Amino acid sequence: MDRQRRTLDERRHGFVAAVLFVVLIFAIVAPARAEQSLRFFRIGTAATTGTYFVIGAEIANAISKPPGSRDCAKGGSCGVEGLVAVAQATQGSIENVLGMGTGQLEAALVQADIAKWAYAGKAPVSKACRGGPPSPENGASLLNKVGAIGNLRAIAALYPEAIHVVMRADAKVKSLGDLKGKRVSLGEAGSGTLAEARLVLDAAGVTECQLKPQYPRLSEAAGLLQKNAIDAFFLIGGYPVPAITDVASMEPVRLLPIAGATRDKLVRQFPFVPAVIPGATYPGIDADTQTIGVPALFVISATVPEELAYGITKALWQESTRRLLDNGHPAGKRIRFENALSGISIPLHPGAARYYQERGVAEALLRSAP
């Protein structure tokens, strides 16, 4: 109950802060450009210690252009006129698609596999753990209960995300099977991490009942690992993930590979691709780590007008946005126009499709996006 109250308080404070931010901007610039209307645009991300939140904030900055802002040609904002976008902290991909389905979010960052399952209303469900301690409802089963979330539309594929299995360096764990009996954080309810962790464990022949599972937020999981209160935690994110960098700088850690037959099975059954977390990504981890990944998508609601979606897509690929991403989180450097439609798992928004057509993207490539 305390944890739920704390989470609600944090979200309430975050929402109030966002509202005050918008009110302050409006108070400053409205007298100068009163004829312009202010549009508030919420982008669901994930925990503030994860990559989604950082990248989401950078995108929000890039596509925003509050009334009264200096023109793009004069070194000002190249975003959408009158738009103020805000990165909103959430529990991750599953909460994001649910929030978009209910109209609580205009856009979000979402794993491509979660977006595909949510759009279709059909997600793979891992086996339930019987006889053990209570665990959060599987996010995949929650998507199935809700049914198809048909208003999801893609703006772009952003960067590849990789599944991390982070453990203490002194943990006697060499494979996923060795996690049996260990204290393992699988991710919080509503996160893509929890859904993916269960799929990985299933493919490795490990049941949740065979672990000592925990379901904290990312920041809490990193802290628990540092205090030796858990042995490992799962996370899916664009590397380097800030929370992992922080804990690795204070406590020797290792990354457990997802390879061999387990990786082959996951790639064969689900929209995963083989991935590598390069050595030196995190302090003290010099070797490459084999794992699996999935693209992160910038998803927008079908209810967003075509002109606005067009403007957002155009702003995303402006040269000023390129500079912003190149000088921000390292994952931003991997957001490239040539990969914009790579791994798209849901239909493009018509406004985005129009922009790509104008940029000369091949018609066949546009048709390949569902």
GIZI-V355502 format. One record per backbone hydrogen bond with DSSP energy under -1.0 kcal/mol. NH is the residue of the N-H (numbers start at 0). CO is the residue of the C=O. Records with the same first field share a line. If there is no record, write none. Layout:
NH = CO ; CO
//
This chain:
4 = 0
5 = 1
6 = 2
7 = 3
8 = 4
9 = 5
10 = 6
11 = 7
12 = 8
13 = 9
14 = 10
15 = 11
16 = 12
17 = 13
18 = 14
19 = 15
20 = 16
21 = 17
22 = 18
23 = 19
24 = 20
25 = 21
26 = 22
27 = 23
28 = 24
29 = 25
32 = 28
35 = 32
38 = 81
40 = 83
42 = 85
43 = 106
44 = 87
49 = 46
53 = 49
54 = 50
55 = 51
56 = 52
57 = 53
58 = 54
59 = 55
60 = 56
61 = 57
62 = 58
64 = 82
68 = 65
74 = 71
75 = 70
79 = 62
81 = 64
82 = 79
83 = 38
85 = 40
87 = 42
94 = 189
95 = 91
96 = 92
97 = 93
98 = 94
99 = 95
100 = 96
101 = 97
103 = 98
104 = 98
105 = 41
106 = 41
107 = 298
108 = 43
109 = 296
111 = 294
114 = 110
115 = 111
116 = 112
117 = 113
118 = 114
119 = 115
120 = 116
121 = 116
141 = 137
142 = 138
143 = 139
144 = 140
145 = 141
146 = 142
148 = 117
151 = 148
152 = 299
153 = 346
154 = 297
155 = 297
156 = 339
157 = 295
160 = 293
161 = 236
162 = 291
163 = 234
165 = 232
166 = 253
167 = 230
168 = 251
170 = 167
172 = 170
177 = 174
178 = 175
179 = 176
180 = 209
181 = 178
183 = 211
184 = 231
185 = 213
190 = 187
194 = 190
195 = 191
196 = 192
197 = 193
198 = 194
199 = 195
200 = 196
201 = 197
202 = 198
203 = 199
204 = 201
205 = 200
209 = 206
210 = 207
211 = 181
213 = 183
220 = 216
221 = 217
222 = 218
223 = 219
224 = 220
225 = 221
226 = 222
227 = 224
228 = 223
230 = 182
231 = 182
232 = 165
233 = 184
234 = 163
236 = 161
242 = 48
244 = 240
245 = 241
246 = 242
247 = 243
248 = 244
249 = 246
250 = 246
253 = 166
255 = 164
257 = 289
262 = 258
263 = 259
264 = 260
265 = 261
266 = 262
267 = 263
268 = 264
269 = 265
271 = 269
272 = 292
274 = 290
276 = 288
279 = 284
280 = 277
284 = 281
288 = 276
290 = 274
292 = 272
293 = 160
295 = 158
296 = 109
297 = 155
298 = 107
299 = 152
300 = 105
301 = 150
303 = 300
308 = 304
309 = 305
310 = 306
311 = 307
312 = 308
313 = 309
314 = 310
315 = 311
316 = 312
317 = 314
321 = 317
322 = 318
323 = 319
324 = 320
325 = 321
326 = 322
327 = 324
331 = 328
332 = 329
333 = 330
334 = 331
335 = 333
338 = 335
339 = 336
341 = 338
343 = 340
348 = 153
352 = 348
353 = 349
354 = 350
355 = 351
356 = 352
357 = 353
358 = 354
359 = 356
360 = 355
365 = 361
366 = 362
367 = 363
//
